[in-house]
Amino acid sequence: MHYIDELFESDHQYRDKIISLLKHAIISPEEKDSIEREVRDYIDSQRAEELILYLFNNQIDPITAGHNYGQGDIIKKIKNEQFNNSKSKS
């Protein structure tokens, strides 16, 4: 019985994370609608993780978008750029 509870609990956690990331994702409205329809039903953990990574990589950058941002946003942007630069050199 505990396995079923854990299964549904993780499903809701993934769904909440995906919906949260969708709010600020830079993707077409059609793609947003498609993802919303997909997560309404049960979504397996592998697909959920793929969507989370995809949506995370397509978030609005508050610094380049000219929005209000703080020191934490600047540090995160620098770390992401350093990480991406080190991956491209490999």
C-alpha positions in Angstrom: 0.0 0.0 0.0 2.8 2.4 0.7 4.2 2.0 -2.8 1.0 3.2 -4.3 0.9 6.2 -1.9 4.5 7.1 -2.9 3.7 6.7 -6.5 0.8 9.2 -6.5 2.7 11.6 -4.2 5.6 11.8 -6.6 3.2 12.2 -9.5 1.7 15.3 -7.8 5.1 16.7 -7.0 6.2 16.4 -10.6 2.9 17.9 -11.8 3.2 20.9 -9.5 6.8 21.5 -10.6 5.9 21.3 -14.3 2.9 23.7 -13.9 5.1 26.1 -11.9 7.8 26.1 -14.6 5.2 26.5 -17.4 4.1 29.9 -16.0 7.4 31.5 -17.0 8.5 29.3 -19.9 9.5 30.9 -23.2 7.7 28.5 -25.4 4.7 28.8 -27.8 1.2 28.9 -26.4 0.4 25.7 -28.4 3.3 23.9 -26.7 2.2 25.1 -23.3 -1.3 23.8 -23.9 0.1 20.5 -25.1 2.2 20.1 -22.0 -0.7 21.1 -19.7 -2.9 18.4 -21.4 -0.2 15.8 -21.0 0.3 16.4 -17.3 -3.5 16.3 -16.5 -3.3 12.5 -16.5 -0.8 10.3 -14.9 2.8 11.1 -16.1 5.7 8.7 -15.5 8.7 10.0 -13.7 11.0 9.7 -16.7 8.8 11.9 -18.9 8.2 14.3 -16.0 11.9 14.8 -15.5 12.4 15.4 -19.3 9.7 18.1 -19.2 11.1 19.7 -16.0 14.6 19.9 -17.6 13.1 21.2 -20.9 11.0 23.9 -19.1 13.9 24.8 -16.8 16.1 25.5 -19.8 13.4 27.6 -21.3 12.7 30.0 -18.5 12.7 33.8 -18.8 16.1 35.2 -17.8 15.3 38.2 -15.5 18.6 39.9 -16.2 18.5 39.9 -20.0 14.8 40.5 -20.0 15.3 43.7 -18.0 13.0 42.6 -15.1 13.8 43.3 -11.5 16.6 41.0 -10.4 18.8 40.6 -7.3 22.2 39.3 -6.5 21.0 35.7 -6.4 19.8 36.0 -10.0 23.2 37.3 -11.1 25.1 34.5 -9.2 22.8 31.9 -10.8 23.3 33.3 -14.3 27.1 33.4 -13.8 27.1 29.8 -12.5 24.9 28.6 -15.4 27.2 30.3 -18.0 30.3 28.8 -16.4 28.7 25.4 -16.4 27.6 25.7 -20.1 31.0 27.0 -21.1 32.8 24.1 -19.4 30.4 21.6 -21.1 31.1 23.1 -24.6 34.8 22.8 -24.1 34.6 19.1 -23.3 
